[in-house]
């Protein structure tokens, strides 16, 4: 079967009219020949709640129908539509594998159309590691239903019993005569739609042949050759380039502005609407020159600095509740602090906006295309049916691309200029005007018995959040609470949410408890751990690492940690070299064991785990936003330290494939264990407990 057709560079796919507002008869007329399967959605707990109206605007409004469409055309082409966004996690391939598995056809034959609000069904967004457990499951069901229809059509075509038919490689074959008919031949002239039941006949993981295999990245050559377009590559006829005037500090208010010099530059459009002030010009250099010529006055107020941050948060932390003392127990109370860090995506925020006959089309990198559509509709006072949001594959998000800023800014400029406008944030704008992983203060008060079993555990997280806050260890009367706080910087979702902070605090604390009762760190955890899946990854990582056997040199130390979040399980072991005199910490080796149920694509899962480990290394040792008086002090890569090649250790990934369990997401959980593993290794090497992220010896 031929590979799925590729889009030409810059091609804009036009949807059939009112694609998602049709009744069944009119739907048949619009799509013509072919099989169309409508996936009736079950309600996913991961999705935002909202009312039943179509949309994706404020308040999480969304329709009940959150499924996906699958279309098999008369030419045999298989096109799959999903509102999910491709941000480097390679869901284009893994979702195609789900369909290919059920249709018994190569994944390369599947054409995925993603994140286009005029073409794809509503989706609340790409976050929470839900693409695999939710969308892949739905596409398995959709494709399985299509397979059953194809077999029914083939039985009628051959006038044969279904029992003699097999489906493979885009065709149905009759076993007793070896005759074949292609999908396209079967669907030609047919106008058929089938609703998918909850118990669609999907292929169980233990029988997978395409899902579960390391299928190569779909459209991979396009990324290598540069043929693939990101938002910043989009060009529209007559397009202008935009720039926005930013305040000198957070919460600064525009008092007055002299835009006469900018307006006098030929071809420049100046737009001022309330506190928004921007320019558009034929090229980016002219736009920058026009922006720099604006004379603006601002009013600002004093704001706290990073040096004051944790004292502010500690004021919000409740004191641990006293409990009755038991003489033989050892008690431990510690405070852990978590710095603000930036998402630092390779691709900064960008958008191209175009108005045509009062309809707005925006290309932008976002995790919430339907949410952005709703935001734009509200901002410009138009119906959501007059707004189209298209998301080219996005150069990473990590939870940082939920908001509409770049899209709205580009649309404002385009509307005023009467031409399409491209707006690409600078790296400094990305560091300053995006949002940050929340800073936090975590206090843990615990007690351990002489036999090494936990007797008490009380944990309070101020500001950074409640993800993975409750302990996976067996402890009676556990108390764990998350508390909000007034904070100086804008904050929002980050890869793994608060689990990076909470697992760091808990696993550092567990290590200190183990040493207090003179138990090996691995033995202490296993003694208090009943969860079999977490035990399995912990034992797998320790075995591959050589825990308890490996000898370390002077100044070297080893540490381990484990955790669970979003239905996945991870454990990490690390070896470091740490020099107290110079303050240098070098991670030499890391072993990460990961389990997320049935594995869809082993090689790409390994890539995710490795990437998350390196990202977690940055938060562990380097990354922290420095700020003061409403300004970010390190808003560029030359000043904001992220991991470099020289920082990256030898990483071994151990994957546990559980074909007996449903697949869970893998985009977030692998990040959570590496920081405490490094922290515990630093203590092993130096005797110093570094209970703040990032961990710095000097």
Phi, psi and omega in degrees: 000139181293152177293156178296143181294145178264151175286143172289156183299120177083003181295135177255113180283125179266132180279155169294154184298136174050044187305320185255022177237021187262147167279178188297318183295313182291332177298317178301317184295321183292314186275344179069212183294153177125171178260133175238129178248123177263120179272115177276124192277142164271158183280118181268132179293343182280342184277156178294148177278158180177182182274187189267003182282152178295142176150200182186028186277205185295153180081007178073020181300134180202159177282166173294325183285103179243020183279197181230156180257144175230129183233128174249112186278173180296334178274004180088357180293137180250115180242132181241135182245128177216140179282000179291154182253133175273117183235022182105352178279353174070037176289339176304317181284312185294323177290324175296324178297323179299315180290316181299322179301315184283329180267002176054046182222156182298146178299330180294345178275355183264130175256118182263128171249117187242147164049058174227112190293345175269346185243331187252152177296159180305140172216135184294333178149168180258098183194170174069016181055040184257354184298316181286307183292333181260297187290319178298320178298317180294320180289327172304314182293319180298314182291324177297320177295319178297321179300318180295322177294317179300319179294322176296316179297320181292322177300320178290322181297314183272349189055048185229163177287143179300334184296337182265004185259142172230151182239127181197145171051042175080017179210162175247131184244138176268116188294326185282340179238351182065019175282149180229153174221136183280161176305318182296321178295326180288321186272349183301122179083350180277143177231088194231138175222140181228132175277138183269129176276163180301322183262054176296147186283068182281156179284125179293150184306325182293348178251005181300141173238333179251305166298142184093353180253156180277066177297137180295154181302123177296140181061019181306317179302329180297327180285326181287320184274348182089006179290329179294140180256126166268174182303319183292349177269346184294134175229132178242152181303130178072017187292140174255170178243136186247155173219149182239137177283123181261147176296158178284348181202160176300140177068010175289144182249136178286122180268311180202160179209136174256108183254010186298319181296319179294318182293337181280348179285126182304134176082003182265133172253128177254132181236122176230116180226103183062236179275358180271131179217119182212172181225157174224139181211171185292335178218162187292326180294320177294321178297318179294321179295319179295318181297318182291343180275351180284134178253113185237145174248137184232152170248135182222165180231154180300144180222158183288167180248172178297334178294335181263351192303306188290330174296322177296316182289324181298332178296336181270351185279126178287150176286141177302144179285129180293146177232161182298130183287141174239124193302319187278350180281149171256135182250151179215130175231127182220156175241137181236139181239145185233121182282157165298136169226159182266155177290326177049052178291150178300321179262115175290171180300140181206154178203147169239126183240140181217127175257130175222115179051050177068009173255134183255129172242130181231128169261126181202154175273110183212156174268355185224070183301319181287327175295319178294322176303314179296320178298316181294318179301317180291319182297326185251006174066038178236164176288154180296337177289352177258010180232131176237128177244126180242129181249104168297159176311137191253139182282061177078155180221313178056029183088358186266357185240055176266337191268169191255009193307303185297321181296315180293319179298314179296320181293323177297313181294319181294322180295318180290322183280339183073018179218160175298146180228133172256133178231120179238120179293145171285166177299322180294321176296318180300315180292330188265315192255003168280203176234170191240159168296131186299137169288162181199159171236126182238126176246136178231128172241127187219169173216146181227140180278163179301333180279004177085015175259144181290137180250336182201151179204120176228125185229135176231125176251122176257113169087320189282342170121176189254001181298132180059026182287321180285142186284140173279353181277153180281115179213131181286141173062034180298141172233130180215122183225147175247137185233137176280163179206155172284128186231157185276339184243155176289135183222161183191194184298147176218154182313118182086356182052223184280358182297329177298321180286313186290322177291322176303308182298313184295316184285330172293319180294317179299322180295319180293323176296319179302316180291329180296326179257013174058045175245148172299143184301321179291313181299320181297317180295313181297328179294333183251010188240119178257338183297112187295327182288323177289321174301320184295315180289325179296314179292324180293316179296316181297319180295313181293327180286333186085038183298133179084353180244319184297135176261138181251151179280174177302132181080002177258153177210160179234151179208160178220164179196161178209166179184170178220143179197141176055036174079008178242163186226139185216146171220146181225140170240140182223146171242132181233157166247123185230131181242110182294331183290318182263343184080006183277133174238126178238120175279119186269323187206143175219136172242125182237120176257136187219140178222125180226038182079214179290127182277129182276317183214098187303314182296318181287329173295318177301319177300318179297317181294317178297315180297317179295324179296315178295319178297318177296329176298322178297313178294332181287319192241337192234312198284131174195133176280129175257132184210161177186140178052040175080012182234145172274127186268345180229064188268035179205158185295337177291343182240339178258112190278118171247163180300140176251172177302322182291342179272343190280124180279175166293123183244125173248127180252126176249116182257132176255111183268112181254084180294347179274358183236151175298153178287136172251171179284158184227010184281342189240311188304324183299347183278345199276341189260343188290321182297310178294329176298318177294316180300318179291327176291324177298318177297319180299327181276328190237341186080009180255132173266116179254098188262022177233137172260129000285156180270123182229127179287333182222000000 
